[in-house]
Structures are given as structure tokens and as C-alpha cells.
Amino acid sequence: MDGRRTQLVSFVLGLAVLLGGLLLMGATGDGPPVAQANGNGSENENETAPVVMADWAVISTDLAPVRQPQQTTMLHVQTSSPLLRIGDTLVVTVTASDVESPLSAFQFDLVYNPSVLAYVGGEYGDFLASTGRSVTCPDAVSSWGMARMACASTGAETGPIGDGVLAVLTFQAISNGQSDLALENVQLPDTSRPPALQTATTDPASVLVCIPAQEVSITGPPTGTAGISVTFTATVNPVSGTATLPVTFTWQASGQTTLTHYDALTDTATFTWTTAGTQAVTVTIANECGGSTASHSIAIETAEQHIFLPLIMRNAGSVQASVLPASRRSRWARSQTEPLPVRLRSETWPNGAAGGSQSRRSALAYLAMALGLGVVFFSGNNFFTSRRRVPWQKIFSVITLINLLGGLLPLPVDAGGASAYGNSSALTPLDHRNAISDTLSAISDTPSAMSDTLAAVHDLDSDHDVDFNDLSLAAAHWNCASGQGCYDADLDFGGLAGRIDAYDLAAIGNEYDIAPPELTITVPEEESVTGGNSVQVSGLVTDTHDVTVIVNGVEATIGGGAFVATVPITAGNFLLSVVAEDALGAVTTADRLVFVDQEGPFIVVGEPANRQAVYTLQPTVVLTYTDFYTAMNTATLQVTLTDEDGQVSDITAGLTVGAEGAAGQVSASLAEDTVYTLTATMEDVLGNVGTVRTTFY
């Protein structure tokens, strides 16, 4: 009885050791690989993969500059997009900020990469004219990799300060590559006499012309075997040219961990499935200007295992055995005197130095399982049955079961495999330029003196004044250099010596002085819309003599160089005529066309139709409205229903109001066989009210 109790205790202990080995096996993370290395074989999980943004996700190159304690005039280069495709149009806007001294003129060279971009044309912004000064802008000059632009102004008004747009240039992307956009030879003369050059800092930009990765294909076997790795290859197929690198490959497979590789135009990924069935493999490619996706299906079949037990024959010269899947049968044969071949499997682990510890735990798990199984077998065999077996039969049975168990349990990845964390090798992402250049040195020192006796030189048309005509004549010589036929040394006052530049134009524009009164209408603006029965006309008038200003027969009030008059107006196109006459009889006139709007919005009731019956107690209301001259104030829309007894219901809240119309359904049920009056009113932005009334029953 004591012997059988001992056998029972041994059986329980052996079973506990076996279960412990199984738990330890699970703790080691031993099992099939979830990913293989990519085609380039990199396995260093400590490297950091680059962040690549696809589908036109881009990094802006127009970040605001760092502000200094004291403001400095800055010129910014802003692009419509930092990322282009060949054939795209690029719009470059040059803006000024923190202009402290009133600006009279500007000039700059925009330098670009002519192998990547082609200059198309340029337009000038409204900053220089924003204070009312007259502006002249010569045609831009373009050469290989450079576009030069300049503008100058003249007038009695002060020049602009603060922020504004100087110019807008247009380019076309012609080739794959990167182009910096930088400003050089900047001139910002102010309105002083003579002009002084303002110091400026420039904020450049950069653009990338990119060929998108638009197509991808996957190649790989149509079938595979469970437990055996399968490799797939993805190839980028751009429609034309070569896709811009880097290209990101994102692999996704059924039941597998997502892999992300950063490669050239091809990439590989390896997956292993442990269960049979149809599996899907998808790869998504992306570079900075496009991407694509392709899929592949593979049928995984179950590996058929054949176990051949050792055959031992007396006086035989060899021993043969094989344990392998039926699809990959191979045999080995050795003489009894030769050692049996043992194939050692080298294990790799994803956690670096921790791999040795996991290998020891794995070995300990297998040892515990073998020991526990042996104890269970021997104890259980003697305890549950009285049949006795010879010892070598027991040993052979245990070895057979352990080998069978070892063949069914997953083993670690071979040494040639990759870590479960995928490939971490990376191409460095493109560095997008986003820096602010150092403060530019002054192009030249402002001339120390420019005597008023030179004022006569500025009167280019000899009409005893210096005005826009004189500036325009000077602008015709802009960019002319010494030695050229268009160069006039009398117009070269400073700036870039030997060339007519923006500084020279400013020197003439700043001498603005004419004999007749200088008259500028500031309010209202040309072709602006006004309402009411009168309009206030104001502007600036300057002269060395007393001046009288008449606006449409009404004498204006003058003070501090400004005039203002209130003039009666009538609906429609209305011409404002301003006449300034000085004591000498010199006359200056100015006209301004305005549109006088004295009517409210025109409202049309689409539903319910006027004088028509409706066949529902909750009819739909549809309105449309327009205004010929000005915008409508849709917030003032009010729609009411009035019944035969004079009860008024406001139904505006039930309507969806848009820019050109409103629609909705009456929420409360109306009375049957009752005549209702629908009234809709709305104001325009000038306060004119439009009204419409309809009836229905």
C-alpha cells in the first residue's frame, strides 16, 4: 500500500513539473516569428525609423520668424505649396512686415533653381499704393535663376508702414528636385529727401518638385505551408520617371504584425502563418507626393507530419530514421559506428542582451517538461496498470513522446531570421529648409547730402513741377547700367552706383511738388456702393496757395490739408466731380464713380405659390433673394404668417437660411380652410429693407 501511495505522489509531482515546464515555455515568448527582416537585412531595433508623411502631408516652410527685442523690417518669401509635381504652377508671394519708415519704393532679386523651376511672370502687390500714393512698376527683368522686380511711388501722401504684399511671382515646376527661393540685393528706400535705405532681414523658402509613387505590384507564391516562411516582393512603378525617394512600404498581412520599411523602389517582407487558410497580404507605398496600395492572396496548407521510428536490426550495418513534413522528405544514413547527425538551431531574440536569459529559460522549460513527462509515465504506468515493461521499452516510449511533443511545439526563429519588431533601418528624411537668413548688409550708404538745388534735375518733363510723369520717365531707365544706351548718369543719385535702381526712382518720387493743387479723393472708393440720400466725399488737397474745393456744386470744408463735403445723391450710377482751384487759378479736377443703392434685397417666394391652395397643414416655405449692388444681411431675414384674424406667427426659426435663399417646413399645423399671408423682409448691408407678401390657403 505504501508503494502505491509513493507512486501516486510521484505521479502528481511529475504532472506538476510538466505543467510548470509548459508555463515556463509560455513565459519565454518561444514561438513562431511574427515578422522577418526586409530585403536589406537590417535588424537593429535600436535605430529610429524616420517619420515620412504621405498623401500630400507636407511640412510648411513659411513659419513665422523669431522676433527680436527691437522690430526689424522683414521680407518674407511665401509659397503656395512647398511640394509640387512636374507641370504644377507655383505662386510665390513676397511680403513685407514691420516696415517702420514710410516706404517709397522697393527692389529685390528673387533667386531660384532654374533646373527645377521656370519663371512665368510677376504682378505687383497693393502695399506700396495702400496709402494713396501713385505707383509705377517697370517690367520685371528675368535672367537664368533670377527675377528682379521694382516699384516706386510718388505723391503728397506718406508711404505705407507695417505689413503688406510687395509682389506675386509665378513659376512652373519643370524637373524633379529642390529649389531654394531667396531674396538678394534688397532695396527699401523711405520717403525722406533724399531717401534713406531701410535695413531688412529676409525669410527665404524652399520647394520640392516630386514624382509621386503612383503604382505598386506584389509578387509572391500563390500557396504556402503552415509554419514555413513566405517572402513577398513589392515594386514601385511610377507612371513616368523615377518616384522621389524615400518611399515608405507598409506591409499588412492576416494575423501578422504590420511592418514599415523605408527603402528604394523595391522592398521585401517575409511572413509565417501557423494555421491553414487563405491569407491576404497588402502593401501600401507612399512618398511625399503620392501613394498606392496593392494586395496579394496566398493559400496556406497544413504541413503533413510523418514520423519514422528507429529500426534496430541485429548485425545490421546502418540505422535509418527521418522525421519531416511529407512535402520536404529527406533521409540520412550513417554507419552504426558514426555519430548520428544533430542539427543545432541558433536562436535570436528581439530584446538584445535579454536573449541569453530567454534561451536559458527555454532550455529549462524543455528539461522540466521532459522530466515531468518521464515521472508521470513511469509512475502512472506502475500505478494504473500491473503490466510490466522492460526498461528500454519505457525509455524508448518517453523519447518518442518527447520528440513528438518537440516537433509539434513551435521553435524560436532561425539565426537567419529577423526580430519580431521588423526592420528598423531607415533612410534619412528630406530636410526641408526653414531658416531665417542673417540681416543683410546695407547695399550702399545713403548719400550724405543731396542739395535742394538738384530739384530741377528731378523735373524731367520741364513743366515746372515734379510729379508722376517725371517718375514714369525715370522708370523707363530702370535697371540700365553704365555703358548701356538707356543709362543716364543724371538719374543715378545713389544706391547701386552705375545702375538706375529703386533708390534713384525714390529720389525723384520723393521730390513730388507741382504747381496746381494736389487733389486726392479717399472716400468713397472708385466704383464703391453707398446708400442713403447723400454721401460724404473726402480727400486730400495741398498747394502753396489757398485752395477752394467744390464737389458737385457743394463747397467743401478744408482743414489740415484735407477736405470733406456732403453731397446729395440719387439712385444708380453717380459721378462725383471734385474741382480744386488755387488762388492763382490753377485747377485740378478729380472724378469718382459710385453706385448708389437705395433699394433693399429683391425677395421671391417660391413656395407656397401666391394665391394657390396647399394640401397640407404644414406647408414647405421656399424663398430666394438677391441684391444688385451690395451684399445682403441674411441675419435680418424675418418670415411671418398672418391668418384671417390677424394672428401673426414668426416661422423664421424653422427655416434654413443660406446666402441666396431660405427653406423649411412650418412646424406648427395651420388651420384648415384659412387664408394666410406670408410676409418676408430682409436688409442689405447698407440698411435698405426689401419686403414681399403673398397669400395662400
Buried (B, 14 or more C-beta within 10 A) or exposed (E): EEEEEEBBEBBEBBBBBBEBBBEBBEEBBBBBBBBBBBBBEBBEBEEEBEEBBBEBEBBEBBEEBEEEEEEBBBBBBBBBBBBBBBEBEBBBBBBBBBBEBBBBBBBBBBBBBBBBBBBBEBEBBEBBBBBBBBBBBBEBEBEEBBBBBBBBBBBBBBBBBEEBBBBBBBBBBBBBBBBBBBBBBBBBBBBBBBBBBBEBBBBBBBBBBBBBBBBBEBEBEEEBBBBBBBEBBBBBBBEEEEBBBBBBBBBBBBEBBEBBBBBBBBBBBBBBBEEBEEBEBBBBBBBBBBBBEBEBEBEBEEBEEEEEEEEEEEEEEEBEBEEBBEEEEEEEEEEEEEEEEEEEEEBBBBEEEEBEEBBEBBEBBBEBBBBBBBBBBBBBBBBEEEEEEEEEEBBBBBEEBBEEBEEEBEBBBEEEBBBBBBBBBBBEBBEBBBEBBEBBEBBBEBBEEBEEEBBEBBBBEEEEBBBBBBBBBBBBBBBBEEEEEEBBEEBBBBBBEEBBBBBBBBBBBBBBBBBBBBBBBBEBEEEBBBBBEEBEBBBBBBBEEEBBBBBBEEEBEBEEEBBBBBBEBEEEEBEBBBBBBBEEEBEBEBEBEBBBBBBBBBBEBEBBEEEEEBEEEEBEBBBBBEBEBBEBBBEBBEBBBBBEEEEEBEBBEBBEBEEEBBBBEBEEEBEEEEEBBBBBBBBBBBEBEBEBBBEBB
